[in-house]
């Protein structure tokens, strides 16, 4: 992974890049970014620069891409670049999963935890970085450097270490010479404080909708479809990529049809919509709910601030529908509706029957929308 291949390069990454180019990178680094926000891709770019044997550019901050190290790093097989990541099984380290890991990085360097765990057949099993994995990390880092200038340990999602992370404290605090830790996390509050205190924290902001649109368009995605996916993904490039491959971009009309049926309260209309919706599959149902929550979030922004600065991220036709809903939905109703949608998301994840789930949700939303509003009290 090279820097020019990244969707964006936030300020924090630029600082890491400069330190790596001048061989002043701290030995323990924690890159914090939201899911799909580019933390893993950024760490891979830093690792590529550190291991390059012929750095280019005036600041020596561009990997050459042609040396022996760059060729191996591009395939994630450099002997001095080690990986640790969540796996399944109580006595399993990362090594048996390296073929799937390398393929995943090649196809989707903006990988999310759930996508990875499904790749390795986790289904409902909990991923973790085990005691054996920690012992394997220590063993590898105690070996001599094979052929590079550095020995790098990239730990993806150290949140999955749990208390086993205590086994790594001494190694993180006092690693062998020329050893660099790159920890890539999404939720710092789930990491042991003893690990956090030993690392330099760099927060990476997620890509903007414009940056994701540009990246998707460069991959051959239609500009309008790319913009819609980027707007809905909210900084998650992994999600944006999956959105352009399914029906999620077309959920706006489907959602507005459902809201009209909910408002009217027609049993036949709600049943017909639910029957049709149940056929689109669980993943598309999840994306639909994500869109629904996105719509109501933008609706709230519209109701509070208006759209004078174009800050409401809705297409023109959906923005017009949101304006029409302003006198019909107050903030209390909005809070109740979004609670129902969030509950639906949890139930879909658990394979609930979609016909029962969404018919019930539609009836509840109808009751909320048609509930008499309290009358304003006259001034005394």
Secondary structure, DSSP 8 states (H G I E B T S, - for coil): --GGGSS---HHHHHHHHHHHTT---SEEEEE--TTSSHHHHHHHHHHHHH-SS-BSTTS-B--S-SHHHHHHHTT--TTEEEE--BSSTT--SGGGHHHHHHHHHH-TT--HHHHHHHTT-TT---B--HHHHHHHHHHHTS---SSS-EEEEEE-GGGGGGGGGGGHHHHHS--TTEEEEEEES-GGGS-HHHHTTSEEEE-----HHHHHHHHHHTT--HHHHHHHHHHHTT-HHHHHHHTTSGGGGHHHHHHHHHHHHHHT-HHHHHHHHHHHTTS-HHHHHHHHHHHHHHHHHHHHHHHHTTTTS-----HHHHHHHHHHTTT--HHHHHHHHHHHHHHHHHHHTT--HHHHHHHHHHHHHHHHTS---------
